[in-house]
């Protein structure tokens, strides 16, 4: 049984603070060099024919008088393109780059530099497979007051789109100079994860298994049972035949190490004996364990390295919270259910998993009437499982959940 509800992982070979900083940089720092600029001749430095930049064209429609000028002085460059409207009733005028192929759902980020004395617009033009065109404004920009400014926007191609270009245009009297177009295909947003719930039992208490088995069967709930393998068959713990019975009933059997040791106090062969050894113990029963629950929630970088080396795909900690798409599968957060946890609290967690599309891992230890810290009563447990079943939120094992959160 755990003696603490939350354990901060302890640094050994590297500090978790440093790793967290590195992870934040890796996740959140945009690296534009990794994405290709899809605009040909984006800074307009290469001249083409007819007084236009190479791979660029002029566009105008409606009732207005427009003058196109190329080249003009650019933003930190020798060339840019300008358009001026001297008389206006309707329509617009713009320079635009040669269209690029696209497909439905592709997401893009766009930027350019501009100089204007009137309001301007950034508009995407889509050509569809049936030959028609549609347009979408992605930015409305004030006059730059004669200074160079940056325009930006993001957009996704609609159904049926096969090609696109981007107009930076004006539709009033005034002038606009444009330079340094960048159009990059953005990484797609992480797919939304459907809410899901896992029910975990740590330690492998025999009386708890005998109490919960009929409740779980009645509600069709399959759990993850984390076994302290060298306590198998002890008077208070599940026997090998009960472990195999649970496995045959569809419950995942995970590791809780051999002796429930604090893994952060071990190194080398002693650490592997607990981590890989418990996996070997379960394999001897014919069970291939792929997930582990850290005793006391204690883990660090060396523990995770050992867990990975032993072939586990995920590890569950005792950090409170929910798991989201892309989270670290070797630090799965959970909500602990103890003597003070109410049925209403668990219902709220289940509702949140469904509403927010997150993974809730409910961790139980003992289900009995002992009133000890890590226990809940059979009646409360039955109500929790009945609500879980009625909620319609998918119930998954830790192994299945860990596979679903991986990008």
C-alpha positions in Angstrom: 0.0 0.0 0.0 1.2 3.5 -0.7 2.4 5.7 2.2 2.1 8.9 0.2 -0.4 10.1 -2.3 1.9 12.2 -4.4 5.6 11.8 -5.1 7.7 14.3 -7.0 10.2 12.4 -9.2 13.7 12.7 -7.8 16.6 13.9 -10.0 19.5 11.6 -10.5 21.6 11.8 -13.7 19.6 14.8 -14.9 17.3 17.2 -13.2 13.6 17.1 -14.1 13.6 20.9 -14.0 16.2 20.9 -16.8 14.2 18.3 -18.7 11.0 20.3 -18.3 12.7 23.4 -19.7 14.1 21.4 -22.6 10.7 19.9 -23.3 9.0 23.2 -23.2 11.4 24.6 -25.7 11.1 21.5 -27.9 7.3 21.7 -27.9 6.6 25.4 -28.1 9.5 27.0 -30.0 8.5 27.4 -33.6 11.3 26.4 -36.0 10.4 28.0 -39.3 13.5 26.7 -41.0 12.0 23.2 -40.9 9.0 24.3 -43.0 9.4 25.1 -46.7 8.2 28.4 -48.1 5.7 27.5 -50.8 5.9 30.9 -52.5 8.1 31.1 -55.6 10.3 34.2 -55.7 8.9 35.2 -52.2 11.0 38.4 -51.8 10.3 39.5 -55.4 14.0 39.9 -56.1 13.9 38.0 -59.4 12.4 40.0 -62.3 10.1 38.3 -64.8 8.5 39.5 -68.0 6.0 42.3 -68.7 7.3 44.4 -65.8 6.3 41.8 -63.2 8.3 39.8 -60.7 9.0 36.2 -61.8 6.0 33.9 -60.8 3.9 36.9 -59.9 0.9 38.6 -61.5 -1.3 41.7 -61.2 -4.9 41.5 -60.4 -7.7 44.1 -60.5 -11.5 44.0 -60.8 -14.4 46.4 -60.4 -14.6 50.1 -61.1 -11.3 51.7 -60.1 -8.1 53.2 -61.4 -5.0 51.2 -60.3 -1.3 51.6 -61.0 1.1 48.8 -60.6 4.8 49.5 -60.0 7.7 47.1 -60.0 10.4 47.2 -58.7 10.3 49.6 -55.8 12.5 49.6 -52.7 11.7 46.7 -50.4 11.8 45.9 -46.7 15.6 45.3 -46.1 15.8 44.3 -49.8 16.2 46.0 -53.1 12.9 45.0 -54.7 9.2 45.0 -53.7 6.0 45.6 -55.6 3.5 48.4 -55.2 -0.1 49.1 -56.2 -1.9 52.4 -55.9 -5.6 53.2 -56.5 -6.3 56.8 -57.5 -10.0 56.5 -58.2 -12.3 54.0 -56.6 -16.0 52.9 -56.9 -15.8 49.1 -56.4 -13.5 46.1 -56.6 -9.9 45.8 -55.5 -6.3 45.7 -56.8 -3.3 43.5 -55.8 -0.2 41.6 -56.6 -0.3 37.9 -56.1 2.0 34.9 -56.5 1.5 31.8 -58.7 -1.0 29.5 -57.1 0.1 26.4 -55.4 -1.6 23.0 -55.2 -3.5 22.2 -52.0 -6.0 19.7 -50.6 -8.9 19.8 -48.2 -7.9 20.2 -44.6 -4.3 21.3 -45.2 -3.4 24.1 -42.8 -1.1 27.1 -43.6 0.5 30.0 -41.9 1.1 33.2 -44.0 3.2 36.3 -43.4 4.4 39.3 -45.4 5.8 42.8 -44.9 3.7 45.7 -46.1 3.7 49.5 -46.2 0.4 51.3 -46.8 -1.5 54.5 -46.3 -4.9 52.9 -46.4 -6.7 49.8 -45.0 -5.6 46.5 -46.6 -6.8 42.9 -46.6 -5.2 39.5 -46.7 -7.5 37.2 -48.7 -7.0 33.6 -49.7 -8.3 32.6 -53.1 -9.1 28.9 -53.6 -9.6 27.1 -56.9 -11.9 24.1 -56.6 -11.9 20.9 -58.5 -15.0 22.0 -60.5 -13.2 25.2 -61.7 -14.9 27.6 -59.4 -13.2 30.0 -57.0 -14.0 31.0 -53.4 -12.3 33.6 -51.2 -11.7 34.0 -47.5 -10.3 37.0 -45.7 -7.8 36.1 -43.0 -6.6 39.6 -41.9 -7.9 43.2 -42.1 -5.0 45.6 -41.6 -4.9 49.3 -40.8 -2.8 51.8 -42.6 0.9 51.3 -41.6 1.3 55.1 -41.7 4.1 54.8 -44.2 6.2 52.4 -42.0 6.9 48.7 -42.7 4.7 46.3 -40.8 4.1 42.6 -40.7 0.9 40.9 -41.8 0.0 37.3 -40.7 -2.8 34.8 -40.7 -3.5 31.1 -40.6 -6.1 29.1 -42.6 -7.2 25.7 -43.7 -8.2 24.6 -47.2 -11.9 23.8 -47.6 -13.4 20.7 -49.1 -12.9 20.5 -52.8 -10.0 23.0 -53.0 -7.1 22.0 -55.3 -5.1 25.2 -55.5 -4.7 28.5 -53.8 -2.9 31.8 -53.7 -3.0 34.7 -51.3 -3.9 38.3 -52.1 -2.7 41.3 -50.1 -5.1 43.9 -51.6 -6.5 47.3 -51.2 -10.1 48.3 -52.1 -10.0 52.1 -51.5 -7.9 55.0 -52.7 -4.4 54.7 -51.4 -1.2 52.7 -51.9 0.2 49.4 -50.8 3.7 48.0 -51.1 4.4 44.3 -50.4 7.5 42.2 -49.8 8.8 39.0 -48.3 5.9 36.6 -48.6 6.1 33.4 -46.6 3.5 30.6 -46.9 4.2 27.5 -45.0 2.2 24.3 -44.4 1.6 24.2 -40.7 1.8 21.1 -38.6 -1.8 19.7 -38.1 -3.3 20.2 -34.7 -3.2 17.1 -32.5 -6.3 15.1 -33.3 -8.9 15.5 -30.6 -8.9 12.6 -28.2 -12.2 11.1 -27.1 -12.7 11.0 -23.4 -11.9 7.7 -21.8 -11.5 6.1 -18.3 -9.3 3.5 -16.9 -9.9 1.7 -13.5 -6.7 0.7 -11.7 -6.2 -1.6 -8.7 -2.7 -1.4 -7.1 -1.1 -4.1 -5.0 -3.3 -7.1 -5.7 -5.3 -7.4 -2.5 -7.2 -10.7 -2.3 -10.3 -9.6 -0.5 -10.6 -6.6 -2.8 -10.5 -8.9 -5.9 -13.2 -11.1 -4.4 -15.4 -8.1 -3.7 -14.9 -6.3 -7.0 -15.0 -9.2 -9.5 -18.8 -9.5 -9.5 -19.4 -5.8 -9.6 -17.0 -5.4 -12.5 -18.6 -8.3 -14.4 -22.1 -6.9 -13.8 -21.1 -3.6 -15.3 -18.8 -4.9 -18.1 -15.8 -3.0 -16.8 -12.3 -4.2 -17.6 -9.6 -2.9 -15.3 -5.8 -2.7 -15.0 -4.6 -4.7 -12.0 -1.0 -3.9 -10.9 0.5 -6.8 -9.1 3.4 -7.0 -6.6 4.6 -10.2 -8.1 6.7 -11.6 -5.2 3.7 -11.2 -2.9 1.5 -13.5 -5.1 -0.1 -16.1 -2.9 0.7 -14.4 0.4 -2.3 -14.6 2.8 -3.6 -11.1 2.0 -2.8 -11.1 -1.7 -4.2 -12.6 -4.9 -3.2 -16.1 -5.8 -1.7 -17.0 -9.1 -5.0 -18.7 -10.1 -6.9 -15.5 -9.3 -4.5 -13.4 -11.3 -4.9 -15.8 -14.3 -8.7 -15.7 -13.7 -8.7 -11.9 -13.9 -6.5 -12.0 -17.0 -8.8 -14.5 -18.7 -11.8 -12.2 -17.9 -10.2 -9.4 -19.9 -8.5 -7.4 -17.2 -5.0 -6.1 -17.9 -2.3 -7.4 -15.5 0.3 -4.8 -15.0 3.5 -4.7 -12.9 3.8 -3.0 -9.5 7.3 -4.4 -9.2 8.5 -7.5 -7.3 8.5 -6.1 -3.7 7.0 -2.6 -3.9 10.4 -1.0 -3.5 11.0 2.7 -3.9 12.7 2.5 -7.3 14.5 5.8 -7.0 16.6 4.3 -4.2 17.9 1.5 -6.5 20.4 1.4 -9.3 21.8 -1.1 -11.8 20.9 -4.7 -11.3 18.8 -4.1 -8.2 16.6 -1.7 -10.2 16.3 -4.1 -13.1 15.5 -6.9 -10.7 12.4 -5.0 -9.6 11.3 -3.7 -13.0 12.3 -6.4 -15.4 12.0 -9.1 -12.7 8.4 -8.5 -12.1 7.8 -8.6 -15.9 9.5 -12.0 -15.9 7.4 -13.2 -13.0 4.2 -12.4 -14.9 5.6 -13.9 -18.1 6.1 -17.1 -16.2 2.4 -17.1 -15.6 1.8 -16.6 -19.3 1.0 -12.9 -19.0 2.9 -10.3 -21.0 2.8 -7.1 -18.9 3.3 -3.9 -20.9 2.6 -1.2 -18.2 3.9 -0.5 -14.8 2.7 1.4 -11.7 5.6 3.0 -9.8 5.5 2.1 -6.1 4.9 5.3 -4.0 4.7 7.1 -7.3 8.5 7.4 -7.1 10.4 7.6 -10.4 13.2 9.6 -12.1 15.1 9.5 -15.3 17.1 6.4 -14.4 13.8 4.5 -13.4 12.2 5.5 -16.7 15.3 4.3 -18.6 15.0 1.0 -16.8 11.3 0.7 -17.5 11.8 1.4 -21.2 14.7 -1.1 -21.3 12.5 -3.8 -19.8 10.0 -3.3 -22.6 7.2 -1.4 -20.9 5.2 1.0 -23.0 3.9 3.2 -20.1 4.2 3.9 -16.5 1.7 5.4 -14.1 2.7 7.9 -11.4 0.8 9.3 -8.4 0.6 12.8 -9.9 -2.9 14.1 -9.6 -4.7 15.1 -12.8 -5.9 13.9 -16.2 -3.9 12.6 -19.2 -4.1 14.5 -22.5 -3.1 13.6 -26.1 0.6 13.9 -26.4 1.4 13.6 -22.7 4.3 11.5 -21.5 3.2 7.8 -21.3 5.8 7.2 -18.6 4.2 9.8 -16.3 0.5 9.0 -16.5 -1.4 11.1 -14.1 -4.3 9.7 -12.1 -7.1 10.5 -9.6 -6.8 8.5 -6.4 -9.9 7.1 -4.8 -9.5 6.8 -1.0 -11.6 6.7 2.1 -12.5 10.4 1.8 -13.4 10.3 -1.9 -17.1 10.7 -2.6 -19.2 9.2 -5.3 -20.1 12.7 -6.5 -16.3 13.5 -6.9 -15.8 10.4 -9.1 -18.9 11.3 -11.1 -17.5 14.8 -11.7 -14.2 13.3 -12.9 -16.0 11.0 -15.3 -18.1 13.9 -16.6 -14.9 16.0 -17.1 -13.3 13.2 -19.1 -16.2 13.1 -21.4 -16.6 16.9 -21.7 -12.9 17.7 -22.2 -11.8 14.7 -24.2 -9.2 13.6 -21.6 -8.2 10.3 -20.1 -9.1 9.7 -16.5 -7.3 7.0 -14.6 -9.1 6.1 -11.4 -6.8 4.3 -8.9 -8.1 2.1 -6.1 -6.3 0.0 -3.6 -8.7 -1.7 -1.3 -12.5 -2.1 -1.6 -13.8 -3.0 1.9 -15.3 -1.5 5.0 -12.0 -1.1 6.8 -12.0 2.7 6.7 -8.3 2.8 6.0 -6.8 5.7 4.1 -6.6 3.8 0.7 -9.9 2.1 0.9 -13.4 2.7 -0.4 -16.6 0.8 0.5 -18.1 -1.8 -1.7 -21.3 0.2 -1.9 -19.5 3.3 -3.1 -17.5 1.3 -5.6 -20.7 -0.2 -7.0 -22.3 3.2 -7.4 -19.1 4.5 -9.2 -19.0 1.6 -11.6 -22.7 1.9 -12.3 -22.3 5.6 -13.1 -19.3 4.9 -15.3 -21.2 2.3 -17.3 -24.2 4.6 -17.7 -22.0 7.6 -18.8 -21.1 5.9 -22.0 -17.5 7.0 -21.7 -15.2 4.3 -23.1 -13.4 2.2 -20.5 -9.9 1.2 -21.5 -6.9 -0.5 -20.0 -3.7 1.4 -19.3 -2.1 -0.2 -22.3 -4.9 0.9 -24.6 -5.0 4.4 -23.2 -1.2 4.9 -23.5 -1.4 3.8 -27.2 -4.1 6.4 -27.9 -2.3 9.4 -26.4 0.8 8.9 -28.6 1.0 11.4 -31.5 
